[in-house]
Amino acid sequence: MADSKFLRGTMILSLATFLSKFLGMIYVFPFVAMVGQQGLALYQYGYQPYTILLSLATLGVPMAVSKFVSKYNALGDYRTGHRLFRSGLIIMTISGFLAFLILFSFAPVIAGWIIRDPSDLNGNSMNDIIFTIRMVSVALLLIPAMSVTRGYFQGFQSMGPTAVSQVIEQIVRIAFILSLTFAILYIWDGELGTAIGFATFGAFIGGLGAIAVLLYYWKKRKQFIQKQLDQSTVDHKLPLSSMYKELISYALPLSFVGLAIPIFQMVDLFTFNNALIQTGYTQQEAEIAYGSFAGSAHKLILIPVAVATAMSVTLIPTITRSFTSNDTDQLQRQITQTYQIILFLSIPAAAGLSILAYPTFGVLFGLEDVETGGFILRYYAPAAILFSLFSVTAAVLQGMNRQRYAVMSLIIGFALKIISAYGLVFLIGPAGGSLSTALGYGAAIAWNVWAIGKFANFDYKPIMKRTLVITAFTAVMAGAVWIVQAGALTMFPMNSWLHTFYVECFSVTVGAALYFILSVKSGLAGTVLGSRFSIFKK
């Protein structure tokens, strides 16, 4: 019964997390229609430092608190977890306030790192960048403390409060962003910088929505929690120092791996614009390229990443069980299945996005900056494979209790990103940002793959064979898509949104159908995704 409740809760939380992330990706399309790529760049100037400081302020707290509370609850000691919760609220409120002070106070310094010489009158002004960073910093007063509450509920195997609050937070945030941006720009005839600043303030408004949900659940379940506290059979009476030492041991590996994409993007934030401006780009041109790279293209490639990782990480708990019980045959099959799902979904998605970069960008973000955006997306799309592989290989290592190797891989990748980021953008232009990310992630994945092979005694030969088949089918699909796209462009030149939409539809339909037919008829889909796909083979 307990296992059934836990699995049901985990499924609900996974679905809510995916829905929240998906909403966070798709709202960008109408947002960019209002503010353009340069406005999106300004939005990223605020959000990137905020994301890093939020990660540092919370340090993987929700999962760590959940693990801590769950452990002591299972021992019949509900008081220790509750003490951690009460003290954690205070600690996280203080850390959130300190993070707010740092981001708010250092906004002028950070703005100077983003654009070293803001001489272009058509570019985002220093005042606008500072205003945007300071507006988003206010959310740090709420979110860290909220993360403790979510973790506490999860420790009771109650995933509903976290799941509902995540979705409500995202819906409220997005509704605020889109409605207020529209009102400022098109009703009140306000400035772009004002609209973007208030858009980033949406993180605070979304946080208020989430807190309202969590307070509702707390009021609803307070009597049950108090009953559990009264019925505690054990009290370990742990000093706070011991509690936090244990909590940090859970939290640090989780927070480091979760920082991968934000810290890579932080390097781009401080190098991309400045390197392009040094090569002769105006500030406005550099910011349009940055908005296309770190905003639009990045959101697009996260869609296949989210789908692939959502389908594969569900296998991680079973990998943990197999590793703990030393069932090497089962562990081999489960890791193989995890790799196969990632590669089966991400390789064709990345290839399709790369080939159809221009019509895809044009359909979703408009034709105004399609030349810059399409070019960047073409080179950035393969990163979808790397993002997917890193998150899953790091999760597998965590499942095998080899967290420090996952952390080490991130350090190696991050070092390569720092070393190569500015130079590659300076040498080859906007595509250099994609290449430096690929170098960093490639090195990190290579380390993870080696570690999994070493500690799980994993045989990579079956995966190599399957990858060759997936790559071959993707090549056939890519060739067909390229031909269809070329033919469609002769009939529907990309001089209007409707023409671009036709090109995209014809090409995507042919590509998806061909890959589906090839993978099903060959038995690949059935092998990778399960027997339910084998019926199509007949």
KEZASE-986723 format. One line per 2 residues: number of its first residue (from 1); for each residue y, z, x of C-alpha. Coordinates in Angstrom, 3 decimals. Each point is the difference from the previous one (the first is absolute). Example, Ala and Ser with C-alpha at 12.3 -4.5 7.8 and 13.67 -1.06 7.14 Angstrom:
<pts>
1 = -4.500 7.800 12.300  3.440 -0.660 1.370
</pts>
This chain:
<pts>
1 = 0.000 0.000 0.000  2.402 0.955 2.824
3 = -0.877 -3.185 1.921  0.592 -2.067 -3.142
5 = 3.409 1.638 -0.530  0.916 -0.549 3.657
7 = -1.026 -3.678 -0.042  1.866 -0.593 -3.267
9 = 3.103 1.670 1.441  -0.245 -1.993 3.224
11 = -0.258 -3.243 -1.968  3.054 0.942 -2.083
13 = 2.005 0.883 3.111  -1.068 -3.209 1.797
15 = 0.999 -2.083 -3.031  3.363 1.796 -0.292
17 = 0.690 -0.435 3.726  -0.788 -3.709 -0.219
19 = 2.147 -0.424 -3.137  2.876 1.884 1.630
21 = -0.194 -2.164 3.130  -0.312 -3.186 -2.047
23 = 3.105 0.872 -2.040  1.766 0.792 3.274
25 = -0.791 -3.517 1.207  0.799 -2.117 -3.050
27 = 3.366 1.537 -0.946  1.396 -1.617 3.152
29 = -0.114 -3.430 -1.680  2.668 0.709 -2.675
31 = 1.882 2.241 2.439  0.370 -2.813 2.559
33 = 1.068 -2.366 -2.788  3.021 2.293 -0.457
35 = 0.852 1.047 3.577  -1.431 -2.796 2.204
37 = -1.715 0.345 3.372  3.087 1.490 1.632
39 = 0.164 2.678 -2.685  -3.715 0.686 0.503
41 = 0.671 0.397 3.733  2.637 2.659 -0.777
43 = -2.503 1.753 -2.288  -2.537 0.054 2.860
45 = 2.630 1.490 2.341  -0.007 3.094 -2.182
47 = -3.640 0.135 -0.991  -1.608 -0.380 3.439
49 = 1.541 3.151 1.574  -0.600 1.863 -3.288
51 = -3.714 -0.917 0.024  -0.442 1.230 3.571
53 = 1.790 3.304 -0.617  -1.897 0.513 -3.260
55 = -3.294 -0.504 1.837  1.060 2.448 2.726
57 = 1.232 2.548 -2.556  -3.240 -0.083 -2.006
59 = -2.510 -0.708 2.842  -2.904 -0.965 -2.251
61 = 0.511 3.175 -2.046  -1.418 -1.054 -3.422
63 = -3.456 -0.864 1.379  0.011 2.935 2.430
65 = 0.994 2.550 -2.673  -2.631 -1.503 -2.308
67 = -2.698 0.402 2.665  1.091 3.563 0.827
69 = 0.188 1.179 -3.636  -3.275 -1.700 -0.899
71 = -1.789 1.679 2.922  1.076 3.541 -0.873
73 = -0.421 -0.543 -3.750  -3.631 -0.972 0.690
75 = -0.421 3.327 1.816  1.249 1.874 -3.067
77 = 3.334 0.787 1.698  2.754 -1.378 -2.249
79 = 2.653 2.342 1.375  0.119 -1.514 3.513
81 = 0.696 -3.479 -1.372  2.659 1.394 -2.340
83 = 1.705 1.825 2.877  0.075 -3.256 1.942
85 = 1.491 -1.750 -3.039  2.807 2.542 -0.420
87 = 0.903 0.119 3.678  -0.453 -3.778 0.272
89 = 2.618 -0.581 -2.698  2.500 1.980 2.078
91 = -0.957 -1.670 3.302  0.105 -3.509 -1.481
93 = 3.326 0.673 -1.722  1.443 1.096 3.354
95 = -1.513 -2.986 1.869  1.316 -2.346 -2.700
97 = 3.483 1.523 0.286  -0.062 -0.346 3.800
99 = -1.191 -3.619 -0.282  2.840 -0.657 -2.487
101 = 2.561 1.514 2.380  -1.298 -2.071 2.930
103 = 0.030 -3.301 -1.909  3.341 0.659 -1.715
105 = 1.734 1.191 3.194  -1.423 -2.663 2.301
107 = 0.587 -2.898 -2.408  2.904 -1.384 2.121
109 = -2.142 0.160 3.161  -2.977 -1.723 -1.691
111 = 2.321 -2.667 -1.430  1.253 -0.698 3.536
113 = -3.573 -0.505 1.207  -0.760 -2.437 -2.813
115 = 3.063 -2.210 0.618  1.517 0.631 3.421
117 = 2.975 -2.342 -0.406  0.917 -0.487 -3.694
119 = 2.614 -2.697 0.601  -1.087 -2.431 -2.750
121 = 2.183 0.421 -3.094  -2.782 -1.568 -2.103
123 = -2.569 2.549 1.177  -0.669 3.475 -1.414
125 = 2.753 2.381 1.089  -0.546 3.244 1.902
127 = 1.369 1.944 -2.958  -2.549 -1.587 -2.332
129 = -2.894 0.757 2.374  1.112 3.642 0.401
131 = 0.478 0.371 -3.772  -3.487 -1.405 -0.687
133 = -1.704 2.321 2.512  1.829 3.043 -1.370
135 = -0.794 -0.823 -3.621  -3.756 -0.243 0.626
137 = 0.015 3.162 2.148  0.579 2.164 -3.114
139 = -3.602 -0.681 -1.131  -1.236 2.043 2.982
141 = 1.187 3.131 -1.839  -2.692 -0.554 -2.664
143 = -2.997 -1.959 1.247  -1.476 2.300 2.722
145 = -0.255 3.042 -2.325  -1.453 -2.225 -2.703
147 = -2.786 -1.087 2.390  -1.249 3.615 0.264
149 = -0.291 0.270 -3.792  -2.008 -3.203 -0.161
151 = -2.322 1.208 2.747  -0.506 3.348 -1.753
153 = -1.071 -1.671 -3.252  -2.361 -2.299 1.929
155 = -1.577 3.068 1.619  -1.186 0.979 -3.492
157 = -1.479 -3.531 -0.330  2.752 -0.715 -2.521
159 = 1.232 -3.476 0.899  1.876 -0.666 -3.253
161 = 3.298 1.680 0.985  0.210 -1.952 3.266
163 = -1.067 -3.275 -1.634  2.408 0.214 -2.953
165 = 2.910 1.282 2.105  -0.434 -2.841 2.531
167 = 0.124 -2.676 -2.691  2.892 1.635 -1.892
169 = 1.929 0.431 3.271  -0.376 -3.688 0.767
171 = 0.857 -1.179 -3.535  3.120 2.209 -0.183
173 = 1.093 -1.074 3.504  -0.435 -3.704 -0.715
175 = 1.699 0.194 -3.413  2.964 1.776 1.623
177 = 0.205 -2.488 2.883  -0.121 -3.148 -2.138
179 = 2.216 1.232 -2.844  2.724 1.516 2.190
181 = 0.021 -2.936 2.442  0.446 -2.384 -2.919
183 = 2.743 2.176 -1.517  1.962 0.369 3.257
185 = -0.167 -3.686 0.968  0.129 -1.795 -3.348
187 = 1.666 2.365 -2.486  2.424 2.028 2.104
189 = 0.513 -2.773 2.605  -0.611 2.469 2.843
191 = -0.695 -0.532 3.703  -3.435 -0.802 1.422
193 = 0.129 3.021 2.327  0.654 2.315 -2.965
195 = -2.909 -1.492 -1.956  -2.437 0.360 2.912
197 = 1.104 3.576 0.725  -0.668 1.058 -3.584
199 = -3.278 -1.951 0.031  -1.272 2.151 2.882
201 = 1.132 3.082 -1.956  -2.768 -1.019 -2.401
203 = -2.432 1.874 2.280  1.690 3.254 -1.057
205 = 0.010 -0.935 -3.696  -3.683 -0.961 0.197
207 = -0.682 3.360 1.649  1.630 1.777 -2.962
209 = -2.338 -1.879 -2.343  -3.030 1.045 2.046
211 = 1.123 3.643 0.099  0.374 0.001 -3.794
213 = -3.622 -1.179 -0.309  -1.266 2.605 2.488
215 = 1.909 2.802 -1.782  -1.592 -1.085 -3.286
217 = -3.480 0.200 1.541  0.801 3.331 1.676
219 = 1.098 1.523 -3.303  -3.105 -1.410 -1.683
221 = -2.447 1.325 2.634  1.707 3.163 1.175
223 = -2.243 2.280 -2.086  -3.166 -1.669 1.344
225 = 1.200 0.373 3.613  0.938 3.644 -0.583
227 = -3.455 0.623 -1.482  -1.597 -1.466 3.133
229 = 2.172 2.234 2.189  -1.005 3.088 -1.961
231 = -3.682 -0.925 0.303  0.077 -0.506 3.795
233 = -3.110 1.578 1.525  1.252 -0.260 3.601
235 = 3.353 0.365 1.748  0.012 -1.083 3.641
237 = 3.495 1.470 0.440  0.819 -2.677 2.565
239 = 3.347 0.436 1.786  2.426 -2.858 -0.624
241 = -0.268 -1.082 3.655  -3.774 -0.562 -0.365
243 = 0.452 -1.803 -3.324  2.549 -2.418 1.431
245 = -2.013 -0.566 3.159  -2.933 -1.110 -2.163
247 = 2.286 -2.052 -2.271  1.554 -1.837 2.963
249 = -3.472 -0.811 1.361  -0.685 -1.826 -3.294
251 = 3.442 -1.551 -0.360  0.886 -1.481 3.405
253 = -2.706 -2.699 0.220  0.705 -1.061 -3.601
255 = 3.762 -0.218 0.573  -0.231 -1.901 3.308
257 = -2.171 -2.791 -1.397  2.139 -0.190 -3.152
259 = 3.048 -0.553 2.208  -1.351 -3.295 1.420
261 = 1.947 -2.523 -2.089  3.234 2.085 -0.231
263 = 0.296 0.551 3.771  -0.702 -3.667 0.733
265 = 2.710 -0.939 -2.487  2.327 2.552 1.582
267 = -0.277 -1.830 3.325  0.938 -3.255 -1.773
269 = 2.935 1.758 -1.685  1.584 0.792 3.370
271 = -0.935 -3.213 1.852  -0.226 -2.969 -2.393
273 = 3.664 -0.507 -0.949  1.358 0.843 3.447
275 = -2.387 -2.405 1.775  0.866 -2.862 -2.369
277 = 3.742 0.630 0.311  -0.363 -0.157 3.806
279 = -1.564 -3.467 -0.324  2.941 -1.368 -2.005
281 = -0.792 0.912 -3.611  2.894 1.326 -2.048
283 = -0.473 3.473 -1.468  -0.387 -1.535 -3.471
285 = -2.723 -2.403 1.195  -1.824 2.779 1.837
287 = 0.116 2.256 -3.056  -1.355 -2.723 -2.282
289 = -2.870 -0.470 2.460  -0.570 3.763 0.182
291 = 0.026 0.351 -3.797  -2.522 -2.842 -0.252
293 = -2.209 1.547 2.699  0.078 3.769 -0.609
295 = 0.627 -0.210 -3.741  -1.245 -3.078 -1.845
297 = -2.787 -1.306 2.267  -1.234 3.529 0.725
299 = -0.286 0.825 -3.704  -1.919 -3.228 -0.607
301 = -2.622 0.563 2.653  -0.529 3.565 -1.202
303 = -1.424 -1.353 -3.278  -3.287 -1.317 1.495
305 = -0.042 3.041 2.309  0.151 2.354 -3.001
307 = -2.807 -1.831 -1.807  -2.266 -0.204 3.052
309 = 0.462 3.605 1.103  -0.324 1.352 -3.563
311 = -3.417 -1.654 -0.284  -1.212 1.113 3.424
313 = 1.298 3.579 0.427  -2.089 1.116 -2.989
315 = -2.917 -0.225 2.439  1.513 2.510 2.449
317 = -1.410 3.188 -1.667  -3.502 -1.499 0.112
319 = 0.518 -0.874 3.671  0.887 3.657 0.651
321 = -3.196 1.183 -1.702  -2.188 -2.457 1.912
323 = 1.577 0.920 3.346  -0.333 3.740 -0.693
325 = -3.667 -0.356 -1.007  -0.666 -2.277 3.017
327 = -1.302 -2.824 -2.233  0.731 -2.829 2.467
329 = -1.531 -2.819 -2.101  2.060 0.897 -3.042
331 = 3.115 0.436 2.187  -0.529 -3.497 1.480
333 = -0.238 -1.520 -3.497  3.079 1.848 -1.300
335 = 2.259 -0.866 2.944  -1.210 -3.611 -0.168
337 = 0.846 -0.086 -3.730  3.462 1.429 0.670
339 = 0.772 -2.616 2.659  -1.394 -2.809 -2.182
341 = 2.177 0.838 -3.002  3.141 0.156 2.144
343 = -0.688 -3.323 1.747  -1.238 -1.785 -3.140
345 = 3.267 0.742 -1.830  2.651 0.143 2.727
347 = -0.859 -3.106 2.070  0.348 -2.566 -2.839
349 = 3.010 1.873 -1.448  1.808 -0.082 3.354
351 = -0.866 -3.676 0.543  1.194 -0.924 -3.494
353 = 3.259 1.914 0.400  0.635 -1.634 3.364
355 = -0.606 -3.573 -1.204  1.905 0.506 -3.257
357 = 2.734 2.105 1.626  2.930 -2.147 -1.148
359 = -0.923 -0.510 -3.681  -1.203 3.617 -0.287
361 = 3.267 1.346 1.395  2.007 -2.426 -2.136
363 = -1.763 0.923 -3.254  0.256 3.763 0.533
365 = 3.356 0.352 1.784  1.937 -3.146 -0.894
367 = 0.888 -3.127 1.980  3.241 1.232 1.585
369 = -1.630 1.343 3.183  -3.355 -1.777 -0.299
371 = 0.233 -1.722 3.395  0.437 3.285 1.861
373 = -2.336 2.001 -2.242  -2.756 -2.625 -0.104
375 = 0.038 -0.362 3.776  -0.290 3.767 0.525
377 = -2.726 0.404 -2.659  -2.064 -2.775 1.603
379 = -0.259 1.964 3.255  -0.119 3.472 -1.553
381 = -2.795 -0.682 -2.543  -2.906 0.474 2.496
383 = 1.164 3.613 0.433  -1.636 0.664 -3.398
385 = -3.381 -0.154 1.748  1.170 2.371 2.742
387 = 1.558 2.557 -2.373  -3.199 0.052 -2.084
389 = -2.302 0.343 3.010  2.060 2.761 1.594
391 = 0.203 2.165 -3.117  -3.723 -0.294 -0.659
393 = -1.199 0.440 3.603  2.269 3.050 0.337
395 = -1.418 1.384 -3.269  -3.568 -0.569 1.232
397 = 0.781 1.942 3.197  1.440 2.825 -2.090
399 = -3.136 -0.051 -2.144  -2.014 0.436 3.211
401 = 2.247 2.917 1.054  1.421 -2.009 2.924
403 = 3.652 0.309 -1.047  1.372 0.209 3.520
405 = -1.316 -3.488 0.762  1.867 -1.360 -3.042
407 = 3.164 1.737 1.241  -0.546 -1.400 3.508
409 = -0.303 -3.537 -1.380  3.326 0.397 -1.788
411 = 1.672 1.224 3.209  -1.342 -3.028 1.926
413 = 1.141 -2.434 -2.703  3.410 1.640 -0.352
415 = 0.582 -0.137 3.762  -0.738 -3.739 0.019
417 = 2.330 -0.523 -2.962  2.861 1.822 1.748
419 = -0.520 -1.943 3.240  -0.170 -3.440 -1.628
421 = 2.234 0.171 -3.104  3.466 -0.778 1.395
423 = -1.172 -2.488 2.624  -2.121 -2.102 -2.370
425 = 2.755 -0.252 -2.631  2.481 -0.906 2.742
427 = -2.341 -2.675 1.425  -1.437 -1.659 -3.120
429 = 2.262 1.098 -2.838  -0.961 1.614 -3.354
431 = -3.725 -0.729 0.480  0.074 2.359 3.003
433 = 0.005 3.011 -2.326  -3.298 -1.160 -1.530
435 = -1.538 -0.674 3.408  0.920 3.427 1.414
437 = -1.491 1.659 -3.110  -3.177 -2.061 0.443
439 = -0.273 1.058 3.662  0.389 3.683 -0.849
441 = -2.391 -0.011 -2.941  -2.492 -2.203 1.844
443 = -0.218 2.497 2.870  -0.325 2.943 -2.419
445 = -2.795 -1.727 -1.944  -1.845 -0.901 3.212
447 = 0.015 3.700 0.959  -1.224 1.064 -3.459
449 = -2.752 -2.644 -0.006  -1.170 1.213 3.421
451 = 0.026 3.646 -1.151  -1.990 -0.773 -3.166
453 = -2.552 -1.939 2.053  -0.288 2.878 2.456
455 = -0.258 2.975 -2.354  -1.857 -1.649 -2.897
457 = -2.181 -2.068 2.335  1.141 -2.902 -2.155
459 = -1.440 -3.506 0.459  2.744 -2.617 -0.478
461 = -2.276 -3.082 -0.011  -0.415 -0.182 -3.829
463 = 3.783 0.325 -0.421  0.663 -2.759 2.533
465 = -2.341 -2.368 -1.865  1.592 0.823 -3.358
467 = 3.493 -0.435 1.456  -0.907 -3.491 1.223
469 = -1.116 -0.963 -3.516  3.162 1.464 -1.582
471 = 2.167 -1.788 2.580  -1.792 -3.308 -0.614
473 = 0.479 0.257 -3.787  3.642 0.997 0.537
475 = 0.529 -3.050 2.243  -1.411 -2.295 -2.705
477 = 2.195 1.706 -2.610  3.062 -0.216 2.267
479 = -0.535 -3.721 0.580  -0.260 -0.649 -3.730
481 = 3.093 2.098 -0.728  2.002 -1.818 2.666
483 = -0.965 -3.409 -1.499  0.771 1.097 -3.582
485 = 3.324 1.530 1.084  0.988 -3.204 1.832
487 = -0.890 -2.086 -3.047  1.802 2.317 -2.402
489 = 3.148 -0.064 2.163  0.180 -3.789 -0.273
491 = 0.107 0.333 -3.802  1.975 3.243 -0.194
493 = 2.444 0.378 2.921  1.105 3.600 0.477
495 = 3.524 -0.594 -1.315  -0.413 2.214 -3.069
497 = -1.839 3.199 -0.849  -2.161 -1.769 -2.592
499 = -1.145 -2.649 2.511  -0.807 2.742 2.515
501 = -1.981 1.839 -2.662  -2.076 -3.134 -0.735
503 = -0.799 -0.445 3.702  -1.036 3.649 0.260
505 = -2.163 -0.060 -3.143  -1.917 -3.171 0.893
507 = -0.620 1.152 3.576  -1.033 3.587 -0.841
509 = -2.317 -1.138 -2.804  -1.836 -2.474 2.231
511 = -0.218 2.445 2.919  -1.241 2.953 -2.056
513 = -2.507 -2.104 -1.948  -1.411 -1.639 3.129
515 = -0.405 3.286 1.892  -1.618 1.577 -3.058
517 = -2.474 -2.873 -0.411  -0.899 -0.101 3.701
519 = -0.486 3.768 0.257  -2.013 0.278 -3.223
521 = -2.235 -3.049 0.488  -0.787 1.007 3.574
523 = -0.859 3.559 -1.065  2.807 1.460 2.133
525 = 1.814 1.584 -2.989  -3.206 1.641 -1.210
527 = -0.737 1.379 3.467  3.491 1.384 0.504
529 = 1.073 1.108 -3.476  -3.345 0.788 -1.611
531 = -2.668 -1.560 -2.159  2.319 -0.417 -2.994
533 = 1.429 -3.096 1.724  -3.449 -1.494 0.535
535 = -0.224 -1.040 -3.659  2.662 -2.660 0.623
537 = -2.246 -1.572 2.628  -2.409 -1.072 -2.743
</pts>
